[in-house]
Amino acid sequence: MLDVRRLRLLRELARRGTIAAVAEALAFSPSAVSQQLGVLEREAGLPLLERTGRRVRLTPAGEDLVRHAEAVLERLERAEADLAEARTGLAGALRIGSFPTATRAIVPAALITLARRHPRLEPMVCETDPAAVAHALRAGDLDVALVHEYDFVPAPREPGLTTEPLYGEAMYLAAPAPAAPAGTPEDAGRDQGAVLRTHAEAPWITATPGTLCHAMTVRACQAAGFTPRVRHQVDEFATVLALVAAGQGVAVVPQLGITGADRAVGLTRLLMERRTQLAFRSGAGAHPAVAAFGAALRAAVSAELASPRAEA
């Protein structure tokens, strides 16, 4: 009989690429991971891994077993959801991943609703970069998370995970004032490439490399015909706007990031969008705690965020 815990290790190896990465993610030693995978090979009765020096790769049989493991783990999530639904009332920890702007603008109202409806549930929020969410969910470090994607940076499909749409945000070019008033019909109808090219020679402020926000700015500018000259790399949008107000450059900022913008910052609406989804392990969508948090989030989303393209 194949052991589901060892199947999970094999699935993580397929996703992360190295035994060392699996060990670090799941708080094992590399030797323990190797040992358990060796046991799994004996259980399977044929080689699952090919070892070349310090690296390993899955054999065709190993890749096939990973596909079965995905299905098994999804069924286990559904079974856990069914058992939780059979209990009376929700209780215990719910580990939530969220990125900073959603944590500030959306999550608090959702937690108030959740506490009112399910007082015995204990939500635990951990700010997590969307790029790290998939591993955290699959490893069991999170139960549910908010993730986002941009028009120029679509989110890759993550095996073993399911996402549901929550809301969309308009995007703005932030530049030292004066600029057109934010959100006017003239801004929404302007050519986005022309707006960005107006600042092609300006210094730019982006998020740190490796983040979706950084890729979004670079790709939007490249689509407009130039590569931005990056001066500052900052992840917090409030700080980005402070640098714009100080004349340090221009930036592309989502709707939730422009709250409280200094009057020295001019905002021009762009024809692009950031979309936020709720992510969880496949099969866990029916879990009462996950479903309750999703319902609370949707109740917290304003009509303005629900369909920003309708304003354009």
N, C-alpha and C positions, 0 to 999 in steps of 0.2 A: 504494500500500500504506500503510495507516494505521500510524503509529509507536506502539509500545506505551508508550514513555516519555511521549509527548504525551497518549495516552489516560489515563495515570495522573494527569497534570496536570488534565485535564478532570474526572476523577472527584473529585479533591481539591477542585476549585472547586465542584462540586455539593455537597460535604459542608461545606466551610468558608465558602462564601458570598462571599468577596472575593478578588481577585487578590493583595492585600497579605498576607492570611492564608496563602494557598498558598505565596507566596514565602518568608514567614518560616518556615513549617513544613518546607519542603524545601530551605532554604538557597540560594535563587535570589534574584535581584533582581526586583522587580515588572515591570520592562521585559522581562527575559528570559522570564518566564512569559507575558506578553502576546504576545511575539514567537512563542513556541512554539505558543500557542493559535491565533495567526493562521495559522501553517503548517498546523496540524491542519485548520482550516477550508478551506484551499486543497486539502488532501489529500481532504477529504470532499466538496468541490465544492458546498457550500451553507452558509449561516450557521448557526453553532452557538451564538453568543452575541448577545444584544441589549444594546447599551451605552446607558445612560441617565445622563448626567453622569459621575460617577466610579464608578458601580456597573455591574455587568453581571449578566445573568441568562441562563439557558440557554433556547434556543428548544426547541420540541417535538422537533426533530431532535437537538439537543444532549442532551436528556434521554433520548431513545431510544439515543443512542450511549453514554451513561453506563451504561445497562443492559447493553449488549454489552460494555463495558469491564470491568464487574464479572465477567462470565463468562470473558472472556479472561484476566484477572489470576488468577482462581481456577484455570483450567486450567494456567497457568504455575506456580503454586504446587504443583499436583499433579505436574507434570513434574519440578520440582526435587526433590520428595520421592522420586519414583521413581529419579532419578539418584543421590540420596544413599543410597538403600537398596541400590543396586547396588554401591556402593563397599564396601570391606572396612573395617569399624570406623568409629566416629564420631570426628571430630576438628574442631577449630576453635571459633570463638566461638558461644555461644548467649546472646543478649541477653534478659534476663528482667526484666519489670516486676513489682513487688510492692508492696503497701501495708504500713505499719509492723508491725501486729500479726502478720500472716502471715510477714513477713520475720524476725521474732524467734522465733515459736513453731513454724513449720512448715518454712520454707525451709532452715534449716541442716541438719536431719536429711535432707532430700531431697538436698541437695548432697553429703553424705557418701555416700549410696547411689549417686548419679550418678558420683562420683569413683571409687568402687570398681568399678562396672560398666563405665564408659567413661572411663578415665584420660586419654585424649587430647582429650576434650571440655573446652572452657573456658567454663563458665557465668559470665556477667557480670550481676550483680543491680543494678538501679537502682530505688530507691523511686519509685513513680509513682502519683499519685492516680487511682483508678479512672475518674474523669470524663475524664482525659486519655489513657487507654489506647488508645481507638479510633483517635485521630489518630496516636499514636505507632506503632501496629501498621501502619496503612495507609501511613504514611510510610516504613516500613522501619527505624525507630529501635529497635524491639523485635521479637523473633521470637515471643515468647510472654509472657503476663502473667496474674497473678491479679487478678480483679475481684470485686466483691461487690454484693449488692443486699439490701434490707430488705423486710419485709412491706409497709410503707407507702411504699416507694420502689423499685418494680420497675425493673430495668434496661431501657432502651429497646433495641429491636432495632437493631443496627448493621450496615448493608449492608457486605458484603465480609468480615465477621468471623463466626467460629463459636465457640461456648462449650460447655464440657462441665462438668457439676456435679462438685465436689470434696467439700465438706462443708458442714454447717450448724452454727450456734452459737446457743445460748440467749442471751437478752438479760436484763439485770438493771437494776433501779432502784438506784442508789447514793445513799445518804443518810447524813447523820451518824448514828452509832449512838445508841441501839439500834434494830435492825430485826430482822425475822424471819431466822433462819439461812438462808443461801443454799442454794437447791436443795432445800428440804424439800417434801414432797408438799403441805402446806398452801399454800405459795407458788404452786406450779404450778397449783393449782386455784382460786386467787382470781381475782376479776374484775379484769382489767388496767386498765380505765377507772377503777375505784374506787381502785386502788392509786395511779395517777397523780394523780387528783383530790385525794388526801390532801395532795399537795404543790403544789396549784394556786397557792397564795399565796407559795410559797417562791421564792427566786431560783434560776435554772437555769444550768447550765454546758453549753454545746453546742460542737460543732465550728464551724469558721469557715463563714460563708455561702458557698454555692456547692458545698459538699461533700454527698455522699449522707448522711453521718452527721448533719449539721446538719438536713437535710430530714427525716430519720427522726424525730428528737426532736420537731421542731415538729409534724409531721403526727400522730404518736402522741398528743401532748397535745391537738391539735385534735380528734382522733377521740374523746378522752375528755371534750370539752366546754369546753376552755379553751385559750388561747394562752399559752405559757410566757413569763415575764418573764426575759429572758436578761441575766445579769450578766457572765459570762465566756465567751469564745470561744477554745477550746483544742483542738488536734487530737490531741495525744498523750494516750492514756488514762491513763498513769501520772501525768501532771500533773493530769489531771481528778480522779483519785482523791485526790491530795494536797490539792487545793482542797476537795473534799468533806470530807476529814478535818479540814480547817481551819475547817469550818463555813461555807464560802463559797457553798454551794448544793447542789442535787441534780442528778443526771445519769443518762442511760441509757447503759449500757456493755455491749459484747458479751462473751461468755464468755472469749475470748482476752485481753481487755483488763483482766480483774479479777485476773490473776495477781499475787500479792504485795500485795494490797490491805491497807491499814493496818487494825488492829483497831478504829480509830475510825470505820470505814466500815461501815455496815450494807447488806447486799445482799438484794434481794427479787426472786425470779425472776418474769419476765413471760412472758405467752403470745405472744411474738413471736420472730422469728428473723432472723439474718443468714446469708445463703447465699453461699458463695464458689465461683466458677467459674474454669476455665482458659480463656483466650481466645487465639485465634490467627487469622491470616488464613485465610479460607475456602480449602480445598484443601491447607493445610499440616498438617492433623492427622495425615497419614500420614508426614510427615517423621520420620525416625528420631530426630533430636535432640529434636523436640517431643514425640514419643511417649515417649521415654525419660524426659524430665523429668516428664511427666504420671504415668508409672508410679512414679517415685521420690516424687512428691508424695503419691500415694495410699497408698504404703507408710508415709509419715510421719504420716498422719492417724490419730489415735487413735479407738477405737471410740466414745468419749464424744462426739466431734465428728461422727461419721458420721451419727448420727440423734438429735439433741437432742430432737426432738418426742416420741420414744418415752418420755422421762422425764416428760413433762408429764401 
